[in-house]
Amino acid sequence: MAVFLMDERQHCVFMNKAAEQLTGYAFHETTGRPLHDVIHHTHPDGSHFPIAECAIDRAFPENAGTQGEEIFVHKDGSFYPVAFTASPIQDEESKVVGTIIEARNISGEKRSEETRKLLMHEVDHRARNVLSIVQSLTRLTRAEDLETYKDVLTGRIGALARAQTSLATRRWEGGRLEDVVREELDALCPKDSVDTGGPQVELSPEQVQPISMLLHELATNANKHGACSIGGGRVSVTWTFKERMVALRWRESGGPTVVEPTREGFGSSLKDNLVRQLRGTIARKWEPAGLIVDVAFPL
């Protein structure tokens, strides 16, 4: 705790080592003028801060303690927030003869509070976004019977949950494409039937969720109707990165003979919508040997 002692002229007559470290001034550099004029003379916007408006110095003329937060000016010219307590000092006759000030730098606390507010805002935003997606999935998912509907919906919500968990693990700072690919494939496809590869690509928080759900849709289809639905089938997911563009290829082989669907279901519409969220493109090829999907999106 920084401690200052001011006399009746509001000149500094004592500073402890913590006060010197806080202000950047040695005690001898503050003598001869009011302490306010040394470390508290200017507002952060650069305008003059008259001593008459200073809550800290008011403790002397008003003979009353005061506390709060203020902005000090360091010797190097930088501004920093402090929490302070200013108390009048009285002599044996109860006459005010000076002021004692205790102060501490609260820059770290201010940053932590700002970070907390930003995080709470982000959590609120993401919670609303997730609920909105779940509502859409619940409303738009189609199935022939209730059990199938429950399985499909649970799988899609599970992919959403894995994306949220991945983001939370990295403190909402995004994720690696390789991790997102592995998490979705491991959830649905046998590990010995999957090949992945590509350079390290760091995804933004906004990209993790749609990529995770897109891969979930592809893996679900491969597991039910494609390469992972029979023994010997394989799924390959590879990607390249060039000029801020990611090109991801999903290729299935060794599965049942592929036939291009005659109509587009909700799964296909969902894939298209997810790619639009990425500001990317998607192309499908129903080769006899297996489905090929090419997705490209910018970082």
HUDAVEN-V959438 format. One line per field, one symbol per residue. ss: DSSP state (2 for helix, 1 for strand, 0 for the rest). burial: I if it has 9 or more other ideal C-beta (glycine too) atoms within 8 Angstrom, else O. Layout:
BEGIN
ss=???
burial=???
END
This chain:
BEGIN
ss=01111100001111102222222000222200012222200100000100222000022222000111111110000011111111111100000111111111102222222222222222222222222222222222000002222222222222222222222220000011222222222222002221111100011022222222222222222222002220000111111111001111111110000000000002222222222220001111111001111111110
burial=OIIIIIIOOIIIOOIOOIIIOIIOIOIOOIOOOIIIOIIIIOOOOOOOIOIOOIIIIIIIOOOOOIOOOIIIIIOOOOOIIIIIIIIIIOOOOOOIOIIIIIIIIIOOOIOOOOOOOOIOOIOOOIOOOIOOIIOOIOOOIOIOOOOIIOIIIOIIIIIIOIIIOIIOOIOIOIIIIIIIIIIIIIIIIOOOIIOIOIOOIIIOIOIIIIIIIIIIIIIIIIIOOIIIIIOOIIIIIIIOIOOOIIIIIIIIIIIOOIOOOOOOOOIIIIIIOIIOOIOIOIOOOOOOOIIIIIIIIOI
END
